[in-house]
Amino acid sequence: MVKVLITGSNGQVGSCLVRQLQNCTNTEILAVDRTDLDITSKSDVSKIVDEFKPNIIINAAAHTAVDKAETEIDLSYAINRDGPLYLAQAAEKIGAALLHISTDYVFAGDKEGIYSEIDAVNPQGVYGSSKLAGEKAVIDACSRVIILRTAWVFGEEGNNFVKTMLRLAKQRDELGIVTDQVGGPTYAGDIANALITIAKDITVQGNDFDQTKYGIYNFSGLPHTSWCGFAKMIFDKAVEQNVLDKAPNIIGINTEAYPTPAKRPANSKLDMQKITETFSIQASDWQQALSDLSNYQ
């Protein structure tokens, strides 16, 4: 029996993890959200980990409000750095592995090509800085850590770009969408599946897990596109599926025309080679994930 502790269980990725792991045999799940466990409390984390004694901890909890993070600095670091640290310390104490979700925001976003795991990090805001601090904290605290960096996450739960576009399309005939930020939209269910695939690899019975597999991995979607291209695909699919009567007129705009408190990476393209070679995990098929948009309303 493999025991898995999931934090952030009501979020975009966490909810998918719970659904998918419920179908796994010989697996016992303890799914907790912020009302069940405050990961910023070291004593609370230690208590629940010591009592449940998981083989795997999957941390899907995060402070992801990128713009709010610019003013909610202490809260961002508490959730994105301190909480993961406490989970890592608790995991190390009982010999568990920690799977931790991170972000493309740890990069500056000014590279010409695709970002690999070994590229220099240089976050441009509080959110990215707090997530990078979380990466460093868990790596230092636990000898069995896998960090999954992802980007442009969307899913049926929580707030995300797909839901925002569908809502705005019903309110407006014309939308200005950013064209000069490029990345790989990533379906939350595919992130969950990737994490479960890794977890199964770690817990192969009767075999010693290859220690060289621990570390940082990129995981996001293909093909790469702009926010404008992503929006166009959402609207095309929505009209096909009769979720929208008609698509709004889209006007491509530059980042400067849509100022936000936090700077967004211009380039969020992540190289998938390492995770594919190590775990045979393929890129998220974000277009396929839009095949039933009625679930996003």
C-alpha positions in Angstrom: 0.0 0.0 0.0 1.4 3.4 -1.1 0.3 6.3 1.0 0.1 9.7 -0.7 -0.5 13.1 1.0 -1.8 15.8 -1.3 -1.8 19.4 -0.2 -3.8 22.1 -2.0 -6.4 19.4 -2.8 -9.1 21.8 -4.0 -7.0 23.7 -6.4 -6.6 23.2 -10.2 -3.9 20.5 -10.0 -4.9 19.2 -6.5 -8.4 18.3 -7.5 -7.2 16.4 -10.5 -4.7 14.5 -8.4 -7.4 13.4 -6.1 -9.7 12.2 -8.9 -6.9 10.3 -10.7 -5.4 8.8 -7.6 -8.8 7.5 -6.4 -8.6 5.1 -9.4 -5.2 3.8 -8.4 -5.1 0.4 -6.7 -3.1 -0.2 -3.5 -3.1 3.6 -2.9 -4.3 5.4 0.3 -4.8 9.1 -0.1 -5.0 11.9 2.4 -6.1 15.0 0.6 -5.9 18.3 2.5 -6.7 21.9 1.6 -6.0 25.1 3.5 -9.0 24.5 5.8 -7.6 21.1 6.8 -3.9 22.0 6.9 -2.1 25.3 7.2 1.2 24.4 5.5 2.7 27.6 6.9 2.5 26.0 10.4 5.5 23.8 11.0 3.9 22.1 13.9 0.7 21.3 12.0 2.6 19.9 9.0 4.8 17.8 11.3 1.8 16.4 13.1 -0.2 15.4 10.0 2.9 13.9 8.3 4.0 12.0 11.4 0.4 10.6 11.9 -0.3 9.6 8.3 3.3 8.6 7.4 3.0 9.0 3.6 5.4 7.4 1.1 4.8 10.4 -1.2 3.9 14.0 -0.4 2.6 16.0 -3.4 2.6 19.7 -2.7 0.0 21.4 -5.0 -0.6 24.3 -2.5 0.7 27.7 -3.6 0.1 31.4 -3.5 -0.5 31.9 -7.2 -2.1 35.4 -7.3 0.8 36.9 -9.3 -0.3 40.5 -9.1 -1.4 40.4 -5.4 2.0 38.8 -4.6 3.6 42.2 -5.3 2.0 43.6 -2.1 1.3 40.3 -0.2 5.0 39.6 0.1 5.0 38.0 3.5 2.1 35.8 2.6 3.7 34.7 -0.7 6.9 33.7 1.0 5.0 31.9 3.8 3.0 29.8 1.4 5.6 29.4 -1.5 8.8 29.0 0.6 8.1 28.2 4.2 5.2 25.8 3.7 7.2 23.7 1.2 10.2 23.8 3.6 8.1 22.3 6.4 6.8 19.6 4.1 10.3 18.8 3.0 11.6 18.6 6.5 8.7 16.3 7.6 9.3 14.1 4.5 13.0 13.8 5.3 12.2 12.8 8.8 10.1 9.8 7.8 11.9 8.9 4.6 9.2 10.1 2.2 9.6 11.7 -1.2 8.3 15.2 -1.9 6.9 16.2 -5.3 6.7 20.0 -5.5 5.1 22.1 -8.2 7.0 25.3 -9.4 6.7 27.7 -12.2 8.2 29.3 -15.3 8.3 32.6 -13.4 11.6 31.6 -11.9 13.1 32.6 -15.2 13.5 36.2 -16.5 11.6 35.3 -19.7 14.0 37.1 -22.0 15.7 34.1 -23.5 15.6 33.7 -27.3 15.0 29.9 -27.3 13.4 27.3 -25.0 14.2 27.2 -21.3 15.9 24.0 -20.0 16.2 23.0 -16.4 19.8 24.2 -16.2 19.2 27.7 -17.5 20.0 30.5 -15.1 17.1 31.6 -13.0 16.2 35.3 -12.6 12.7 35.9 -11.3 11.3 39.4 -12.0 8.7 39.6 -9.3 7.6 38.5 -5.8 5.7 35.4 -7.1 8.7 34.0 -9.0 11.1 34.9 -6.3 9.0 33.2 -3.6 8.6 30.1 -5.8 12.4 30.0 -6.4 13.0 30.3 -2.7 10.7 27.4 -2.2 12.6 25.3 -4.7 15.9 26.0 -2.9 14.3 25.3 0.5 13.0 21.9 -0.4 16.2 20.8 -2.2 18.2 21.7 0.9 15.8 20.1 3.4 15.0 16.8 1.7 17.1 14.2 -0.1 14.2 12.9 -2.1 12.7 15.8 -4.0 11.3 16.2 -7.5 10.3 19.8 -8.6 8.0 20.1 -11.6 8.2 23.5 -13.2 5.1 24.3 -15.3 3.4 27.2 -17.0 0.0 28.7 -18.1 -2.0 26.2 -16.0 -5.7 25.8 -16.7 -8.4 23.3 -15.6 -12.0 22.8 -14.6 -11.4 24.0 -11.1 -10.2 27.4 -9.8 -9.6 30.6 -11.8 -7.7 30.5 -15.1 -7.4 32.0 -18.5 -9.8 29.6 -20.2 -12.6 30.5 -17.7 -11.8 34.2 -18.0 -12.0 34.1 -21.8 -15.3 32.2 -21.8 -16.8 34.7 -19.4 -15.6 37.8 -21.2 -16.7 36.4 -24.6 -20.3 36.4 -23.3 -20.0 40.0 -22.1 -18.0 41.7 -24.9 -17.9 41.7 -28.7 -14.2 42.7 -28.8 -11.2 41.7 -26.7 -7.6 42.9 -26.7 -5.3 39.9 -26.0 -1.5 40.0 -25.5 0.5 38.7 -28.5 4.1 39.2 -27.3 4.1 36.6 -24.5 4.7 33.1 -25.7 4.4 29.8 -23.8 2.9 26.3 -23.5 -0.6 26.2 -22.0 -0.7 23.2 -19.6 -3.8 21.3 -18.6 -4.0 20.6 -14.8 -5.1 17.1 -15.4 -1.9 16.4 -17.4 0.2 17.9 -14.6 -1.5 15.5 -12.2 -0.9 12.6 -14.5 2.7 13.5 -14.8 3.1 13.7 -11.0 1.4 10.3 -10.6 3.6 8.7 -13.3 6.7 10.0 -11.4 5.3 8.8 -8.0 4.7 5.3 -9.4 8.3 5.3 -10.7 9.6 6.2 -7.3 7.6 3.6 -5.5 8.3 0.6 -7.7 8.1 -2.3 -5.3 11.2 -4.4 -4.8 13.5 -2.0 -6.6 15.8 0.7 -5.4 14.8 4.0 -7.0 17.4 5.6 -9.1 18.7 8.5 -7.0 19.8 10.3 -10.1 16.2 10.9 -11.1 15.5 13.3 -8.3 15.8 17.0 -9.2 14.1 19.6 -11.3 11.9 18.9 -14.4 10.0 21.0 -16.9 6.5 20.1 -17.8 4.2 22.2 -20.0 2.1 22.0 -23.2 2.7 22.0 -26.9 2.4 23.6 -29.4 3.7 26.8 -28.0 1.5 29.8 -28.6 0.8 33.4 -27.5 -2.0 34.4 -25.2 -3.8 35.7 -28.3 -3.3 32.3 -30.1 -4.6 30.5 -27.0 -7.7 32.7 -26.8 -8.4 32.2 -30.5 -8.3 28.4 -30.0 -10.6 28.6 -27.0 -13.1 30.6 -28.9 -13.0 28.4 -32.0 -13.6 25.3 -29.8 -16.3 27.0 -27.8 -18.3 27.9 -31.0 -17.8 24.4 -32.4 -19.2 23.0 -29.1 -22.1 25.5 -28.9 -20.7 26.9 -25.6 -20.5 30.3 -27.3 -22.9 31.5 -30.0 -20.1 33.5 -31.7 -16.5 34.4 -31.0 -15.6 37.9 -30.1 -13.4 40.0 -32.3 -9.8 39.7 -31.1 -7.3 42.6 -31.2 -3.7 41.6 -30.7 -2.0 44.0 -28.2 1.5 44.3 -26.8 2.3 43.8 -23.1 2.8 47.6 -22.7 -0.9 48.1 -23.6 -2.0 45.9 -20.7 0.0 47.0 -17.6 -0.1 44.8 -14.5 1.5 45.1 -11.1 3.7 42.1 -11.8 5.9 41.6 -14.8 5.0 38.6 -16.9 7.7 36.5 -18.7 7.8 37.3 -22.4 9.1 33.7 -23.0 7.6 30.9 -21.0 8.6 28.1 -23.4 9.9 25.1 -21.4 12.1 22.3 -22.8 10.4 18.9 -22.2 13.4 16.7 -23.2 14.5 15.7 -19.7 11.2 14.6 -18.3 10.4 12.7 -21.6 13.8 10.9 -21.5 13.6 10.1 -17.8 10.0 9.2 -17.2 8.6 8.9 -20.8 6.2 11.7 -20.1 5.0 13.7 -23.1 4.0 17.3 -23.3 0.5 18.4 -22.2 -2.0 18.3 -25.2 -3.7 21.5 -24.3 -5.8 21.5 -27.4 -7.3 18.1 -26.6 -8.0 19.4 -23.1 -10.4 22.0 -24.6 -12.6 19.3 -26.2 -15.4 19.8 -23.6 -15.5 23.4 -22.6 -18.9 23.0 -20.9 -16.8 21.8 -17.9 -15.1 25.2 -17.6 -18.3 27.2 -17.1 
